[in-house]
Amino acid sequence: MEPVNGTIDPLFPGFRAQSVAIPGGTIRCVVGGSGPPLLMLHGYPQTHAMWHRVAPRLAERFTVACSDLTGYGDSSKPDGGAGHVNYSKRAMAADQVAVMRELGLTQKLFARGSMATVEFLHQVRDTPSIGDGLVEATYWTPVLDPEWEKRW
């Protein structure tokens, strides 16, 4: 089911669901909060939903965008192309830069899951003005959730 732009995402209270047009498809994301932009990229095999417990807290200080990488969740799943170029880390990074631009957000900080480091590095290398920092987020959930041990 295609998300309706501007609707509230039930997993992310106060966040707007977006289906952002990029060259060659769309990227699913949720956006909420106010302050400096913070792009949160998921790891493998997750989707943007991995951030649902952390993002509302961060939205108190940042404009948080949690998006799916190309080919994940409700984002477009384009043909791989020659040598799977459409799923290269560089292409997926360019898609996320396009998302932030389309949303009118200047990227400054990134949080990532286990897989998104390469996308971040390509974003900064290809568009140096977009990134001021990387937040290692692989272990945030246990740190921010005092009841995490009960969930294991």
C-alpha positions in Angstrom: 0.0 0.0 0.0 1.4 3.4 -1.0 1.8 5.7 2.0 -0.2 9.0 1.9 2.0 12.0 2.1 1.4 14.0 5.2 -0.5 11.4 7.2 0.6 10.6 10.7 2.5 7.3 10.9 1.1 5.2 13.8 4.5 3.7 14.6 6.0 7.2 14.8 3.5 9.5 16.6 3.7 13.0 15.4 5.7 12.1 12.3 4.5 12.6 8.8 4.6 9.7 6.4 6.1 10.6 3.0 6.6 8.9 -0.3 9.4 11.1 -1.8 9.9 11.2 -5.5 13.5 10.7 -6.6 15.0 10.0 -10.0 13.8 6.5 -10.9 11.3 5.9 -8.1 10.2 6.9 -4.6 11.6 6.5 -1.2 9.4 5.9 1.9 10.2 7.9 5.0 8.8 9.6 8.0 9.7 13.1 9.2 9.1 14.7 12.5 10.4 17.2 15.1 12.2 20.5 14.7 15.8 21.6 14.8 18.8 20.7 12.8 18.2 17.9 10.2 19.1 14.3 11.3 18.9 11.6 8.6 18.5 8.1 10.2 19.5 5.2 7.9 18.6 1.6 8.8 20.8 -1.5 8.7 20.3 -4.8 7.0 17.7 -6.3 6.9 15.7 -3.6 8.7 13.6 -0.7 7.4 13.1 2.8 8.7 10.8 1.2 11.4 13.9 0.1 13.4 14.1 3.7 14.7 10.5 3.9 16.0 11.6 3.9 19.7 14.5 6.3 19.3 13.2 8.8 16.7 10.5 10.5 18.9 13.1 11.3 21.6 15.5 12.8 19.0 12.6 14.7 17.4 12.6 16.9 20.5 15.9 18.4 19.4 16.1 17.6 15.6 14.1 17.4 12.5 14.3 13.6 12.1 14.0 11.9 8.8 13.9 8.1 8.9 13.9 6.7 5.4 14.1 3.3 3.8 17.0 2.6 1.5 16.2 1.9 -2.1 14.8 -1.6 -2.4 13.7 -1.8 1.2 10.3 -1.5 2.8 7.9 0.6 0.7 10.6 2.3 -1.3 11.0 1.6 -5.0 12.6 -1.6 -6.1 14.1 -0.7 -9.4 15.7 -3.1 -11.8 19.3 -3.6 -10.8 20.8 -2.5 -14.1 24.1 -3.5 -15.5 26.3 -4.8 -12.6 23.5 -3.9 -10.2 24.5 -0.3 -10.4 21.1 0.9 -9.1 21.8 -0.9 -5.8 25.4 0.3 -5.4 26.2 2.1 -2.2 26.9 5.3 -4.2 23.5 5.1 -6.0 21.7 4.5 -2.7 23.6 7.4 -1.1 22.5 9.7 -4.0 18.9 8.6 -3.4 19.1 9.7 0.2 20.6 13.1 -0.8 17.7 13.5 -3.2 15.3 12.7 -0.4 16.7 15.3 1.9 16.7 17.9 -0.8 13.2 17.1 -1.8 12.1 17.5 1.8 13.9 20.9 1.9 16.3 19.7 4.6 20.0 20.4 4.5 21.8 17.3 5.8 24.1 17.9 8.7 24.0 14.8 10.9 23.4 11.1 10.2 22.5 8.2 12.4 23.0 4.7 10.9 22.3 1.1 11.4 24.9 -1.5 10.7 24.8 -1.3 6.9 24.6 2.4 6.2 28.2 3.4 6.9 29.1 3.1 3.2 26.1 5.2 2.1 27.1 7.9 4.6 30.7 7.9 3.3 29.6 8.2 -0.3 27.2 11.0 0.6 29.9 13.0 2.2 32.5 12.3 -0.5 30.1 13.1 -3.4 28.4 16.0 -1.7 30.8 17.4 1.0 28.5 20.2 2.0 25.9 17.8 3.4 27.5 16.1 6.3 28.9 17.4 9.5 28.8 14.2 11.6 28.0 10.6 11.9 26.3 9.2 15.0 27.0 5.5 15.6 23.6 4.1 16.3 23.9 0.4 16.1 23.5 0.0 19.9 21.2 2.9 20.7 18.1 0.9 21.5 19.5 -0.9 24.5 21.1 2.3 25.8 17.9 4.5 25.5 15.4 1.8 26.5 15.8 1.0 30.2 13.6 -2.1 29.7 15.6 -3.5 26.8 16.8 -6.6 28.8 13.1 -7.7 29.1 12.8 -7.8 25.3 15.7 -10.3 24.8 
